[in-house]
Amino acid sequence: MFGKPRQLETEEELYEVAVRALMRRAHSVHEMKQKLERRSNNKLLVQVVMARLKENGMIDDARYAKQFARQRTESRKQGKYRVARDLRARGIPDRHIASALEEVAQTSDEAAMVRQRIERKLRRIAAPMQAKRSMRRKMASIYSSLLRAGFSADVVRRELKAITREEVPDAEMETE
């Protein structure tokens, strides 16, 4: 698809690439290091630029984790398990993930988010379900989508039961 990016030889060029990347979106330390290593074979140069970025406060995993968790919880309405998995994939240390999730949990209500998502999905059902089997299938679909969104199985089951007054799939459904 694309060729290998032009290799950079000076600290200034590499720093400029990093700053441009940070202007587009925030990066974790791990992501930035990978990006710079693709642009320079000189490991020492990458370390120098990384140190300069940290010193200038341009990259900070703790701050990045908190911003990421807040954005994913408030905007995308994702659960803590999904947010944690995505942060781990970006190379964020577990201590920063735990701190960010703890902070977000103080300002958000997981049960309310689950309820909102269930209600939105149920509104999409055009006509009332005649067959009990098709309703069960729909509930199983909603249940699994909420698990993929990172919500706790207990909270999902409780909220589905409360809203639909239907029997909700057990934990065995998670693996299907």
C-alpha positions in Angstrom: 0.0 0.0 0.0 2.4 2.7 1.2 6.2 2.6 1.0 8.4 2.8 4.1 8.4 6.4 5.4 11.6 8.5 4.7 14.1 7.9 7.4 15.1 10.9 9.4 18.6 11.6 10.7 18.3 14.7 12.9 16.7 15.3 16.3 14.9 18.3 15.0 13.3 16.4 12.1 12.2 13.6 14.4 10.9 16.0 17.0 8.9 17.8 14.3 7.3 14.5 13.2 6.3 13.9 16.8 4.8 17.3 17.3 2.8 17.1 14.1 1.5 13.7 15.2 0.5 15.1 18.6 -1.3 18.0 17.0 -3.6 15.5 15.2 -4.3 13.4 18.4 -2.8 12.5 21.7 -0.5 9.5 21.8 0.6 7.2 24.6 4.4 6.9 25.2 4.3 3.4 23.6 2.5 4.7 20.5 4.9 7.6 20.1 8.0 5.5 20.5 6.7 3.1 17.8 5.9 6.0 15.5 9.4 7.4 15.9 11.2 4.1 15.6 9.5 3.7 12.1 11.0 7.0 11.1 14.6 6.5 12.4 16.9 3.5 12.9 18.9 5.4 15.4 17.6 4.2 18.8 19.5 6.8 20.7 18.0 9.6 18.7 14.5 8.2 19.4 15.3 8.1 23.1 16.5 11.7 23.1 13.3 12.9 21.3 11.1 10.9 23.7 12.9 12.4 26.7 12.4 15.9 25.2 8.6 15.2 24.6 8.2 14.0 28.2 10.2 16.9 29.6 8.0 19.4 27.7 4.9 17.7 29.0 3.7 16.7 25.6 3.3 13.0 26.3 2.2 11.6 29.7 0.6 8.2 30.0 -1.4 9.1 33.2 -3.0 12.2 31.6 -3.6 10.3 28.3 -5.3 7.4 30.2 -7.6 9.8 32.0 -8.6 11.7 28.9 -9.1 8.5 26.9 -11.2 6.9 29.6 -13.3 10.0 30.0 -13.9 10.4 26.3 -14.7 6.7 25.7 -17.1 6.6 28.7 -18.9 9.9 28.1 -19.0 10.1 24.3 -19.0 6.5 23.1 -20.8 5.1 26.2 -18.3 2.3 26.6 -17.8 0.2 29.7 -14.8 -0.1 31.9 -13.6 -3.4 30.6 -13.6 -2.2 27.0 -11.8 1.0 28.0 -9.2 -0.9 29.9 -8.6 -3.4 27.0 -8.2 -0.5 24.6 -5.7 1.3 26.9 -3.7 -1.9 27.4 -3.5 -2.2 23.6 -2.0 1.3 23.5 0.7 0.3 25.9 -0.6 2.1 29.0 0.6 0.6 32.3 -2.0 -1.0 34.5 -1.5 1.5 37.4 -2.5 4.4 35.1 -5.5 2.4 33.7 -6.8 1.7 37.2 -6.4 5.3 38.3 -8.2 6.6 35.1 -11.1 4.1 35.5 -11.5 4.9 39.2 -11.7 8.6 38.3 -14.3 8.0 35.6 -16.4 5.7 37.8 -16.9 8.6 40.3 -18.6 10.7 37.6 -20.5 8.1 35.6 -23.2 5.6 36.3 -22.6 2.3 34.5 -26.2 1.1 35.1 -27.6 4.3 33.5 -25.4 3.9 30.5 -26.5 0.3 30.1 -30.1 1.3 30.4 -29.7 4.0 27.8 -28.2 1.6 25.3 -30.8 -1.1 25.9 -33.6 1.4 25.4 -32.1 2.7 22.2 -31.7 -0.8 20.9 -35.3 -1.8 21.8 -36.6 1.4 20.0 -35.1 0.0 16.8 -37.4 -3.0 16.9 -40.0 -1.8 14.4 -42.9 -4.0 15.2 -43.7 -5.8 18.5 -42.1 -9.2 18.6 -44.8 -11.8 18.1 -42.7 -14.9 18.7 -41.2 -15.4 22.1 -38.2 -17.1 20.5 -37.4 -14.1 18.3 -37.6 -11.9 21.4 -35.1 -14.2 23.3 -32.8 -14.0 20.3 -33.0 -10.2 20.3 -32.3 -10.1 24.1 -29.3 -12.4 23.6 -28.0 -10.1 20.8 -28.4 -7.0 23.0 -26.7 -8.8 25.9 -23.7 -9.8 23.8 -23.4 -6.3 22.3 -23.3 -4.8 25.8 -20.6 -7.2 26.9 -18.5 -6.3 23.8 -19.0 -2.6 24.8 -17.2 -3.5 28.0 -20.0 -3.5 30.6 -20.2 -5.9 33.5 -22.3 -9.0 32.9 -24.1 -8.6 36.2 -25.1 -5.0 35.5 -26.2 -5.9 31.9 -28.3 -8.8 33.1 -29.9 -6.8 35.9 -30.8 -3.8 33.6 -32.1 -6.1 30.9 -34.4 -7.8 33.3 -35.6 -4.5 34.8 -36.4 -3.0 31.4 -37.8 -6.0 29.5 -39.2 -8.1 32.3 -37.8 -11.0 30.3 -35.5 -13.9 31.3 -32.0 -12.8 30.4 -29.3 -15.1 29.2 -26.9 -16.5 31.7 -23.1 -16.2 31.7 -22.8 -19.2 29.4 -24.1 -16.9 26.6 -21.0 -14.8 26.9 -18.9 -17.3 25.1 -21.3 -17.9 22.2 
